[in-house]
Structure formats: structure tokens, C-alpha cells
Amino acid sequence: MRLLNYYYVAYVILIFGLESSNGKILNGCRFDQNFYKNHPNIFELNKNQTSLTVRPLYALLNQSFSPSNQSLSIGIIYRFANTYLVPVPFVFQCPEESEQVYVPNDCEFTMIDIRSDLSTRVSESTRTTTVPLHFQDNSSSNSFSLYGAYFKQSTIALKNCRLISNEKLIISDTFHLRIEFEQTIGMKCYEKCSHPQLYECSSSTHTCQCRLRDSSTEQIGHLCVDTEIASNCSRTPERCRRLCHIQQQLHTGEIDHYCQCPLGTRRIFSNNIYHCELPKLVECDNNLSIGNCPKHYTCQENRCVQTLLSRRINESILPIPFILIGLLIGALLIIIILIIGLIKMRSVKCVKFVHQKTVLSTHSMNSSPATITRLSTVPSSSSPCSTLSSSSKSTKLSSTNKTLEKYTKVDLFE
């Protein structure tokens, strides 16, 4: 009896030592139902909330994950190099901590391989650190972050998860995770496909086919897709062919190549954005916020009518070709006027004016010598033109200079 008591005390001390060194051990934890029930077509919990089945969908654009763009969608399969993975967030709830919600920092992952003969093979347990996953809300432009991991189509067991908390908390429960990728068109099935709201199992071929009897489902490639027009994306909001929302495309910075427009409208691609427009002079709905009339048109009495302002602008503004022709003609006239002005200025510079003024004064016998007024001439050496080149003019100019020099000398010596 004493020996049994000794072993019991040793066991208690060992457990206490493990808790003090590794952290506080929590019992009775489970997957948080409040989070996973928001996506019932993707996540399915068992009654004990310790087993989670994930049925993700393939992306319409075969999206690949890149570190530069980490905005993800819950329940969507992404391409990583040559393989396909799905990001799965982990959210736990522990009753010992007043039903507080936790996310794991790391867990021990064990891969369970179920073979064709229904035999199982369990791999060695590996402790793996979780990574932050940044998700985009489907119904709004909000985003949120959770911790989780990327998985292939497989079955995994999680145990000894250490939670992110101010104190060291360890979950003692073991959880099971089952990943089942979407069964696309042509894949083998027995009674039903993985997403019965989109697919049905053909009784003749035993393959998955679209529920074509339901008008809300469309076929895009090898996928069956829900549409916003028919069901308001209520069946698979994680992957749905939505209407061309301009604000959503601007916020995410991604072009929605698969967006659609309501009946009677046309899809227009401009400025890297798809939007819907109603044709001109067709019926429109004043309360319809998605399909609007074209630019410079407004909906009046359920008809697309050109606005008064745009009508005046169109009437007052000439067509572009006439405006360009007018500008060319005006530029040509300005060039011709400038050339004529330059020619006239050159002809004015080439004319040389010579002004000769001689004043003859009558002197009396007792008066001083006559005052000689000098000739004012414009030198011709600086002019680009040759003027006064005749010999007679040169002779007269020479004699005049001599006479001027004579009278000047007399005036100086007397």
C-alpha cells in the first residue's frame, strides 16, 4: 500500500512539474462552433466538435498564392507550384478558461494515410508552427487574420497544441482534420458529390455533373458555379459568379473576369474594371443601383435619356477633325505673317539715306569767315547692301570732302 502511495505521489509531482515547465494543460477543448458554422458548405463538425471536415472549392481563375498578395478566401484551393493546397484556420474554445477562444501557436501533426484497401498508415508526429492567414470577407471588403496551416487532400491528427496566450497553455485533447477537395465535373461518385448544392451524381455514368435543372448553377470549364443573379450567392458565397461591382474591384485591386451583368445590360471593360451599362434609349429602373445608364445619360421615367448638360456640350463643341484643321490653318497664317514682316525689315535696312545740308551766309566786309555747316552722312560700310556705287557720286563726295577740309583749316588758323 505504501508502495502504491509512493507511485501516486511521484505521478502527481511529475504532472505538476510538466505543467510548471511546459505550461498549464487544458482539458475538454474543442473546435469553436461559432466560427465554423459561418461556412456550413465548407466546414462540418461532429457532435463532440473534435473532428473537422473541410470541403474546399477550386478558384475560378486557378489562383496561385504569392507572398506579395496574401489576401485569401476561406474555403478556396490555391495553387502552390505544382501542387494544390487549402489554407485552414484553427480556432479553439476551452471551457476551463470561461469559454475563451484561442488560436494555436504550434501543434503536433500526424498524417493518416487511408489506402485503397481501407488500411491506414500513420506517419511520425511532427511539431509544426502555424502561420498567419489573412482572409478577405466575401460579403464585405473587411479582412481579418487567423492562424492555421496549408494542407493537401488528406487526413490529419492534431495533438498537444500550444495556444497563443500571455501564459503557457497546452491542449491535452486530440483533434482530427479531414480535407476533401471539390469533386468536379466527370469525377467518379457513388451516391452524391462533395457539394450537392452544385453537383449531382449521375445514375448512369456515376460521375459528378452540374445541377442543370437548377437555373442558379452555371458551368465554367470543369466547375459548377453559383451565381449572384439567381441565388444571391447563398449556396457557395466563397466562390460565386458575382455582379460587376466597381467598388469591390477597386478595393481588392483585382479584376473580376467572371463577373456578370443583369439581363438587358452589357458588360463594359474600361480602366481595368468591369462594369454594367444599359443600352441607350432602353428601359431602366430608377431603383436599380447596379445597372446604370451610360455616361451622360440618366434614367427618367424608366428610360435612358441624354442629360441636358451633355446635350448642350455636344451641340456647342465642334467635331475634333474640324478643330484640328482650324488650328493648322491658324498656325500657317501666323508663319506667313512672320515671314512677310522679316522681308520688310530687311528691305528697310538696305536703304541708305544721305542728308546734305549747306547753309550759305552772306558776310559783310568786316564780318568773320562764313560758318560752314558740316555734312552729315550715313556710312555705307556697315550696311549689307551696296549703295552710291556710281563714279559721279564718288567724285562729288570727294570734292565735297576736300572743300570741307579747306574751310576747316581756314577756320582754325584765323
C-alpha positions as CSV (number, residue, x, y, z in Angstrom):
1,M,0.0,0.0,0.0
2,R,2.8,2.3,0.8
3,L,4.4,1.5,-2.5
4,L,1.2,2.5,-4.3
5,N,1.0,5.7,-2.4
6,Y,4.6,6.4,-3.3
7,Y,4.0,5.9,-7.0
8,Y,0.9,8.1,-6.8
9,V,2.8,11.0,-5.2
10,A,5.6,10.6,-7.7
11,Y,3.0,10.8,-10.6
12,V,1.4,13.9,-9.1
13,I,4.8,15.5,-8.8
14,L,5.7,14.6,-12.3
15,I,2.5,16.1,-13.7
16,F,2.9,19.2,-11.6
17,G,6.5,19.5,-12.9
18,L,5.4,19.2,-16.5
19,E,2.7,21.8,-16.0
20,S,5.1,24.2,-14.4
21,S,7.8,23.7,-17.1
22,N,5.7,23.4,-20.2
23,G,2.6,25.3,-19.2
24,K,-1.0,24.8,-18.0
25,I,-2.7,21.8,-19.5
26,L,-6.3,22.4,-20.6
27,N,-8.9,19.6,-20.9
28,G,-12.2,19.5,-22.8
29,C,-11.2,22.0,-25.5
30,R,-13.0,21.8,-28.9
31,F,-13.2,23.5,-32.3
32,D,-15.1,26.8,-32.0
33,Q,-18.5,26.1,-33.5
34,N,-19.5,29.8,-33.7
35,F,-16.7,30.4,-36.2
36,Y,-17.0,27.3,-38.5
37,K,-20.8,27.4,-38.7
38,N,-20.5,30.7,-40.7
39,H,-19.3,28.5,-43.6
40,P,-21.5,25.4,-43.4
41,N,-20.8,24.3,-47.0
42,I,-17.1,24.3,-46.3
43,F,-16.7,23.1,-42.7
44,E,-18.5,20.3,-40.9
45,L,-18.1,19.5,-37.2
46,N,-19.0,16.3,-35.5
47,K,-21.1,16.3,-32.3
48,N,-18.1,16.4,-30.0
49,Q,-16.6,19.3,-32.1
50,T,-13.2,17.5,-32.1
51,S,-13.4,16.3,-35.7
52,L,-13.5,18.9,-38.5
53,T,-14.2,18.0,-42.2
54,V,-13.1,20.7,-44.8
55,R,-14.6,20.6,-48.3
56,P,-12.8,23.5,-50.2
57,L,-13.6,24.7,-53.7
58,Y,-11.3,25.4,-56.6
59,A,-10.8,29.0,-57.6
60,L,-12.3,30.2,-60.9
61,L,-9.0,31.8,-62.1
62,N,-6.8,28.9,-60.9
63,Q,-5.3,31.4,-58.4
64,S,-1.8,30.8,-57.1
65,F,-0.6,32.0,-53.8
66,S,2.1,34.7,-53.8
67,P,3.8,36.3,-50.8
68,S,3.2,39.8,-52.2
69,N,-0.6,39.2,-52.3
70,Q,-1.6,37.3,-49.1
71,S,-5.3,38.1,-49.3
72,L,-7.0,34.7,-49.2
73,S,-10.6,33.5,-49.2
74,I,-11.9,30.9,-46.8
75,G,-12.6,27.5,-48.4
76,I,-10.7,28.2,-51.6
77,I,-8.0,25.9,-53.0
78,Y,-4.8,27.7,-54.2
79,R,-2.0,26.5,-56.4
80,F,1.5,26.3,-54.9
81,A,4.0,25.5,-57.7
82,N,2.9,22.0,-58.9
83,T,0.5,21.2,-56.0
84,Y,-2.8,22.4,-54.6
85,L,-3.2,23.4,-51.0
86,V,-6.0,24.9,-48.9
87,P,-5.5,27.3,-46.0
88,V,-7.3,26.1,-42.9
89,P,-7.7,28.3,-39.9
90,F,-7.7,26.8,-36.4
91,V,-10.0,28.3,-33.7
92,F,-10.4,26.5,-30.3
93,Q,-12.7,27.0,-27.4
94,C,-11.7,25.9,-23.9
95,P,-14.4,25.7,-21.1
96,E,-11.7,25.9,-18.4
97,E,-10.9,29.4,-19.5
98,S,-14.5,30.8,-19.4
99,E,-15.2,29.7,-23.0
100,Q,-12.5,31.9,-24.3
101,V,-11.4,31.5,-27.9
102,Y,-7.8,30.6,-28.7
103,V,-5.6,30.0,-31.8
104,P,-2.6,27.6,-31.7
105,N,1.0,28.7,-31.9
106,D,2.1,25.1,-32.9
107,C,0.8,21.6,-32.8
108,E,1.9,18.0,-33.4
109,F,0.7,16.9,-36.8
110,T,0.3,13.3,-37.7
111,M,-0.6,12.3,-41.2
112,I,-3.1,9.4,-41.5
113,D,-3.0,7.8,-45.0
114,I,-6.0,5.7,-45.9
115,R,-5.1,3.3,-48.7
116,S,-7.3,1.8,-51.4
117,D,-7.7,-1.4,-49.3
118,L,-9.0,0.8,-46.4
119,S,-5.9,0.1,-44.4
120,T,-4.3,3.1,-42.6
121,R,-0.8,4.2,-42.3
122,V,0.2,6.7,-39.7
123,S,3.2,8.9,-40.1
124,E,5.5,10.1,-37.4
125,S,4.3,13.1,-35.4
126,T,5.9,16.4,-36.3
127,R,5.5,19.6,-34.4
128,T,4.7,22.4,-36.8
129,T,4.3,26.1,-36.2
130,T,1.2,27.7,-37.5
131,V,1.3,30.7,-39.9
132,P,-0.9,33.8,-40.0
133,L,-3.6,33.7,-42.6
134,H,-5.1,36.9,-43.9
135,F,-8.6,36.3,-45.1
136,Q,-11.0,38.6,-47.1
137,D,-14.6,38.6,-46.1
138,N,-16.9,37.5,-49.0
139,S,-19.8,39.7,-48.1
140,S,-17.8,42.9,-47.4
141,S,-14.5,44.5,-48.0
142,N,-13.3,43.8,-44.5
143,S,-10.3,41.5,-43.8
144,F,-9.2,39.5,-40.7
145,S,-6.3,37.3,-39.7
146,L,-6.2,33.9,-38.1
147,Y,-3.5,31.3,-37.5
148,G,-3.6,27.9,-39.3
149,A,-1.7,25.9,-41.9
150,Y,-1.9,24.7,-45.6
151,F,-3.0,21.2,-46.3
152,K,-3.3,18.8,-49.2
153,Q,-6.2,16.4,-49.5
154,S,-5.5,14.2,-46.5
155,T,-6.5,13.2,-43.0
156,I,-4.5,14.7,-40.1
157,A,-4.5,14.3,-36.3
158,L,-3.6,17.3,-34.1
159,K,-2.5,17.0,-30.5
160,N,-0.5,18.9,-27.9
161,C,-1.4,22.2,-29.4
162,R,0.2,25.2,-27.6
163,L,-2.0,28.2,-27.6
164,I,-1.1,31.8,-28.2
165,S,-1.7,33.5,-24.9
166,N,0.0,35.5,-22.2
167,E,0.5,32.3,-20.2
168,K,1.6,28.9,-21.4
169,L,-1.5,26.9,-22.3
170,I,-1.4,23.4,-23.8
171,I,-4.5,21.4,-25.1
172,S,-4.5,17.8,-24.0
173,D,-7.3,16.8,-26.4
174,T,-6.6,15.2,-29.8
175,F,-8.4,16.6,-32.9
176,H,-8.9,15.1,-36.3
177,L,-8.9,17.0,-39.6
178,R,-10.2,15.6,-42.9
179,I,-9.6,17.5,-46.1
180,E,-11.8,16.6,-49.1
181,F,-11.2,18.6,-52.3
182,E,-14.1,19.6,-54.6
183,Q,-15.4,16.8,-56.9
184,T,-15.5,18.5,-60.3
185,I,-17.4,17.5,-63.4
186,G,-16.6,14.0,-64.6
187,M,-15.2,12.7,-61.3
188,K,-16.3,9.4,-60.0
189,C,-19.1,9.3,-57.4
190,Y,-21.4,6.8,-55.8
191,E,-24.4,8.4,-54.3
192,K,-23.6,12.1,-54.1
193,C,-20.8,14.6,-54.7
194,S,-18.9,16.7,-52.2
195,H,-21.1,19.8,-52.9
196,P,-24.6,18.6,-53.5
197,Q,-25.9,22.2,-53.8
198,L,-23.8,22.4,-57.0
199,Y,-23.3,18.9,-58.3
200,E,-25.4,15.8,-58.6
201,C,-24.2,12.2,-59.1
202,S,-25.4,10.8,-62.4
203,S,-27.0,7.4,-62.0
204,S,-26.0,6.3,-65.5
205,T,-22.3,7.4,-65.6
206,H,-21.7,7.6,-61.8
207,T,-19.9,10.9,-62.3
208,C,-20.5,14.4,-60.9
209,Q,-22.5,16.7,-63.1
210,C,-23.9,20.2,-62.7
211,R,-27.4,20.6,-61.4
212,L,-28.6,21.9,-64.7
213,R,-32.2,21.6,-63.6
214,D,-31.4,24.4,-61.2
215,S,-31.1,27.7,-63.0
216,S,-28.8,29.2,-60.3
217,T,-25.9,26.9,-61.3
218,E,-23.7,27.6,-64.3
219,Q,-20.9,25.6,-65.8
220,I,-17.5,27.3,-66.2
221,G,-14.9,24.9,-67.5
222,H,-15.0,21.8,-65.4
223,L,-16.6,23.6,-62.4
224,C,-20.2,24.2,-61.4
225,V,-20.6,27.7,-60.1
226,D,-23.2,29.6,-58.1
227,T,-24.5,32.9,-59.4
228,E,-25.4,36.1,-57.6
229,I,-28.3,36.9,-60.0
230,A,-30.1,33.6,-59.3
231,S,-29.4,32.8,-55.7
232,N,-27.6,35.9,-54.4
233,C,-24.6,33.7,-53.7
234,S,-26.4,32.0,-50.9
235,R,-25.2,28.5,-51.8
236,T,-21.5,28.9,-52.1
237,P,-20.6,32.5,-51.2
238,E,-16.9,31.5,-51.1
239,R,-16.9,31.0,-54.8
240,C,-19.7,32.7,-56.8
241,R,-20.1,34.4,-60.1
242,R,-21.0,37.9,-58.8
243,L,-22.2,41.0,-60.4
244,C,-19.6,43.5,-61.6
245,H,-19.2,45.7,-58.5
246,I,-16.9,48.6,-59.2
247,Q,-16.1,49.4,-55.6
248,Q,-15.2,45.8,-54.8
249,Q,-12.7,45.6,-57.7
250,L,-11.2,48.9,-56.7
251,H,-10.8,47.9,-53.1
252,T,-9.2,44.5,-53.8
253,G,-7.2,45.7,-56.8
254,E,-8.2,42.5,-58.7
255,I,-10.1,42.3,-62.0
256,D,-13.2,40.1,-61.7
257,H,-13.0,38.5,-65.2
258,Y,-16.0,36.2,-64.4
259,C,-18.4,38.9,-63.1
260,Q,-21.8,39.1,-64.9
261,C,-24.3,41.8,-65.6
262,P,-28.1,41.7,-65.3
263,L,-30.3,40.9,-68.3
264,G,-30.7,43.9,-70.6
265,T,-27.3,45.3,-69.7
266,R,-23.9,44.9,-71.3
267,R,-20.6,44.4,-69.6
268,I,-18.0,47.1,-70.3
269,F,-14.3,46.8,-69.6
270,S,-12.6,50.2,-69.0
271,N,-9.8,51.4,-66.8
272,N,-9.1,47.8,-65.8
273,I,-12.6,47.5,-64.3
274,Y,-15.7,45.7,-65.4
275,H,-19.0,47.5,-65.0
276,C,-22.5,47.2,-66.3
277,E,-24.3,49.7,-68.5
278,L,-27.8,49.8,-70.0
279,P,-28.0,50.5,-73.8
280,K,-29.1,53.9,-74.9
281,L,-32.8,54.7,-75.0
282,V,-33.9,51.5,-73.4
283,E,-36.0,50.8,-70.3
284,C,-34.3,51.3,-67.0
285,D,-35.1,51.1,-63.3
286,N,-34.7,54.1,-61.1
287,N,-34.1,51.9,-58.1
288,L,-31.6,49.7,-59.8
289,S,-28.1,50.5,-58.4
290,I,-26.1,48.0,-60.4
291,G,-27.2,48.5,-64.0
292,N,-27.0,52.3,-64.7
293,C,-27.5,54.2,-67.9
294,P,-24.4,55.0,-70.0
295,K,-22.3,58.1,-69.3
296,H,-24.1,61.4,-69.9
297,Y,-27.4,59.5,-69.7
298,T,-29.9,59.5,-66.9
299,C,-32.9,57.3,-66.0
300,Q,-36.1,59.3,-66.4
301,E,-39.5,57.6,-66.4
302,N,-37.8,54.2,-66.8
303,R,-36.0,55.4,-70.0
304,C,-32.3,56.2,-70.5
305,V,-32.3,59.9,-71.7
306,Q,-29.3,62.1,-72.5
307,T,-28.7,64.7,-69.9
308,L,-29.3,68.4,-70.8
309,L,-25.7,69.4,-70.0
310,S,-24.2,66.8,-72.2
311,R,-26.6,67.7,-75.0
312,R,-25.5,71.3,-74.8
313,I,-21.9,70.3,-74.8
314,N,-22.4,68.1,-77.8
315,E,-24.1,70.9,-79.7
316,S,-21.6,73.6,-78.9
317,I,-18.4,71.6,-79.4
318,L,-17.3,71.1,-83.0
319,P,-16.0,67.7,-84.0
320,I,-12.4,67.1,-83.3
321,P,-11.2,66.9,-87.0
322,F,-12.6,70.4,-87.7
323,I,-10.8,71.8,-84.6
324,L,-7.5,70.3,-85.7
325,I,-7.9,71.8,-89.2
326,G,-8.7,75.2,-87.8
327,L,-5.6,75.1,-85.6
328,L,-3.4,74.1,-88.6
329,I,-4.7,77.0,-90.7
330,G,-4.2,79.5,-87.9
331,A,-0.6,78.3,-87.4
332,L,0.1,78.6,-91.2
333,L,-1.2,82.2,-91.3
334,I,1.0,83.2,-88.4
335,I,4.0,81.7,-90.1
336,I,3.2,83.6,-93.3
337,I,2.8,86.9,-91.4
338,L,6.1,86.4,-89.7
339,I,7.9,85.8,-93.0
340,I,6.4,89.0,-94.6
341,G,7.5,91.0,-91.6
342,L,11.1,89.8,-91.8
343,I,11.3,90.6,-95.5
344,K,10.0,94.2,-94.9
345,M,12.5,94.7,-92.1
346,R,15.4,93.5,-94.3
347,S,14.4,96.0,-97.1
348,V,14.3,98.9,-94.7
349,K,17.9,98.1,-93.5
350,C,19.1,98.1,-97.1
351,V,18.1,101.7,-97.9
352,K,20.8,104.3,-97.2
353,F,19.8,107.9,-96.8
354,V,22.3,110.7,-97.3
355,H,21.3,114.1,-96.0
356,Q,23.4,117.1,-97.1
357,K,22.6,120.5,-95.8
358,T,24.5,123.5,-96.9
359,V,23.9,126.9,-95.4
360,L,25.3,129.9,-97.4
361,S,25.6,133.0,-95.4
362,T,26.2,136.5,-96.8
363,H,29.1,138.1,-95.0
364,S,29.8,141.8,-94.9
365,M,33.3,143.1,-95.4
366,N,34.0,143.4,-91.7
367,S,32.4,140.1,-90.7
368,S,34.1,136.8,-89.7
369,P,34.5,134.0,-92.1
370,A,31.4,132.2,-93.1
371,T,30.3,129.5,-90.9
372,I,30.5,126.2,-92.6
373,T,27.9,123.6,-91.7
374,R,29.2,120.1,-92.0
375,L,27.6,117.4,-94.0
376,S,26.1,114.5,-92.1
377,T,26.3,111.3,-93.9
378,V,25.4,107.7,-93.1
379,P,28.4,105.4,-93.6
380,S,27.7,102.6,-96.0
381,S,30.3,100.1,-94.8
382,S,28.0,98.7,-92.1
383,S,25.1,98.2,-94.5
384,P,24.8,94.7,-96.1
385,C,23.6,96.4,-99.3
386,S,25.9,98.3,-101.8
387,T,24.7,101.9,-102.3
388,L,26.1,105.0,-104.0
389,S,28.3,103.0,-106.2
390,S,28.3,105.3,-109.3
391,S,31.5,107.2,-110.2
392,S,29.8,110.5,-110.3
393,K,28.6,110.2,-106.8
394,S,32.0,109.2,-105.6
395,T,33.6,112.3,-107.4
396,K,31.1,114.6,-105.8
397,L,31.7,113.2,-102.4
398,S,35.4,113.5,-102.8
399,S,35.3,117.2,-103.8
400,T,32.9,118.0,-101.1
401,N,35.2,116.4,-98.5
402,K,38.1,118.5,-99.9
403,T,36.2,121.7,-99.7
404,L,35.1,120.9,-96.2
405,E,38.7,120.2,-95.2
406,K,39.8,123.6,-96.8
407,Y,37.3,125.7,-94.9
408,T,38.0,123.9,-91.8
409,K,41.7,124.7,-92.0
410,V,41.0,128.4,-92.6
411,D,38.6,128.5,-89.7
412,L,41.2,127.0,-87.4
413,F,44.2,129.3,-88.3
414,E,42.2,132.6,-88.4
